[in-house]
Amino acid sequence: MYIGIFWIYEDSIYTYTQKAVKATQDVEIGHVDYWDSLRQKHKELKEYPYDCIPRGRVLLKDDKSIVYSSKEIINDSRKRALISDVFKLNESTEFKYDEHYSQIIDLGFEEL
C-alpha cells in the first residue's frame, strides 16, 4: 500500500508516492511543493497551475486507506479504480470529498 498525492489529467494519473510503513501516515510534501518538478517531467502539464487539474491525497489512518479528493474524482468509478491501482489500495479504502481539492474555476473576474 502507498500514500501520496496525485493529479488526474486526460485519463492519466501523475503522482508522488511513498510506501506506507505506519498505521497512521501521510506524506509531508504538498501539491504546490511537488508541482514544479512534475511539470518539468511532463510537458503536457507545463501550462497549468497546480490547482487547475483535479487532484487529491491518499493517506493511512488506523491501517485504513483514505482518499481525499474532489467530487469529480470521487464520483467517477474509472478514476477511483486508477487511484486504487497505482496506490495498491484494497476494497476497504474510503473515498471522501474534500472541498480543498476542488478545481479552481474561472469566475470571470478581471485581473487588476
C-alpha positions as CSV (number, residue, x, y, z in Angstrom):
1,M,0.0,0.0,0.0
2,Y,1.2,3.5,-0.8
3,I,0.4,7.0,0.4
4,G,0.9,10.2,-1.6
5,I,-0.6,12.9,-3.7
6,F,-2.0,12.8,-7.2
7,W,-3.4,14.7,-10.2
8,I,-5.6,13.2,-12.9
9,Y,-5.4,14.8,-16.3
10,E,-6.9,13.4,-19.5
11,D,-7.3,9.9,-18.0
12,S,-3.6,9.8,-16.8
13,I,-2.5,9.9,-13.2
14,Y,0.5,11.8,-12.0
15,T,1.7,11.0,-8.5
16,Y,4.2,11.4,-5.7
17,T,4.1,8.1,-3.8
18,Q,5.7,6.6,-0.7
19,K,5.4,3.1,0.8
20,A,3.1,3.2,3.8
21,V,5.0,1.9,6.9
22,K,2.9,3.0,9.9
23,A,-0.7,2.5,10.8
24,T,-1.4,6.3,10.5
25,Q,0.7,8.1,7.9
26,D,0.6,10.9,5.4
27,V,3.3,12.3,3.1
28,E,4.8,15.6,4.1
29,I,5.0,17.0,0.6
30,G,2.1,19.1,-0.7
31,H,0.8,19.6,-4.2
32,V,2.2,23.0,-4.5
33,D,5.7,21.8,-3.4
34,Y,5.8,19.0,-5.9
35,W,4.1,20.7,-8.9
36,D,7.2,22.3,-10.5
37,S,9.2,19.1,-10.6
38,L,6.2,17.2,-12.0
39,R,5.7,19.8,-14.8
40,Q,9.4,19.6,-15.8
41,K,8.9,15.8,-16.3
42,H,5.5,16.1,-18.1
43,K,5.3,18.8,-20.7
44,E,1.5,18.4,-21.1
45,L,1.2,19.9,-17.6
46,K,3.5,22.9,-18.2
47,E,0.8,25.5,-18.9
48,Y,-1.3,24.8,-15.8
49,P,-1.1,25.9,-12.2
50,Y,-1.2,23.0,-9.7
51,D,-4.7,23.7,-8.6
52,C,-6.4,23.7,-12.0
53,I,-6.1,20.0,-12.6
54,P,-8.2,17.6,-10.4
55,R,-6.1,16.3,-7.6
56,G,-6.1,14.5,-4.2
57,R,-4.3,12.8,-1.4
58,V,-4.0,9.2,-0.2
59,L,-3.2,8.6,3.5
60,L,-3.4,5.9,6.0
61,K,-5.4,6.3,9.2
62,D,-5.6,3.4,11.7
63,D,-4.5,1.0,9.0
64,K,-7.2,2.1,6.6
65,S,-6.5,4.0,3.3
66,I,-8.4,7.2,2.8
67,V,-8.5,9.1,-0.5
68,Y,-9.4,12.8,-0.2
69,S,-10.3,14.5,-3.5
70,S,-12.9,16.5,-5.5
71,K,-16.4,15.3,-6.4
72,E,-15.3,15.0,-10.0
73,I,-12.9,12.2,-8.9
74,I,-14.8,10.7,-6.1
75,N,-17.9,10.2,-8.2
76,D,-16.0,8.6,-11.2
77,S,-15.5,4.8,-10.8
78,R,-12.8,4.8,-13.5
79,K,-10.8,7.4,-11.7
80,R,-11.3,5.6,-8.4
81,A,-10.0,2.4,-10.0
82,L,-7.0,4.2,-11.4
83,I,-6.1,5.6,-8.0
84,S,-6.6,2.2,-6.4
85,D,-4.4,0.5,-8.9
86,V,-1.5,3.0,-8.7
87,F,-1.6,3.2,-4.9
88,K,-2.3,-0.6,-4.4
89,L,-5.4,0.1,-2.4
90,N,-7.8,-2.5,-1.2
91,E,-11.7,-2.6,-1.3
92,S,-12.0,-1.1,2.2
93,T,-10.5,2.2,1.0
94,E,-12.7,5.2,1.8
95,F,-13.1,7.9,-0.9
96,K,-14.0,11.2,0.7
97,Y,-14.9,14.5,-0.8
98,D,-12.8,17.4,0.5
99,E,-13.5,20.9,-0.8
100,H,-9.8,21.7,-0.6
101,Y,-9.3,19.6,-3.7
102,S,-12.0,21.2,-5.8
103,Q,-10.8,22.5,-9.1
104,I,-10.2,26.3,-9.3
105,I,-12.5,27.6,-12.0
106,D,-12.5,30.9,-13.8
107,L,-15.2,33.0,-12.2
108,G,-14.9,35.7,-14.8
109,F,-13.1,38.3,-12.7
110,E,-10.6,40.5,-14.5
111,E,-7.1,40.8,-13.1
112,L,-6.2,44.2,-11.7
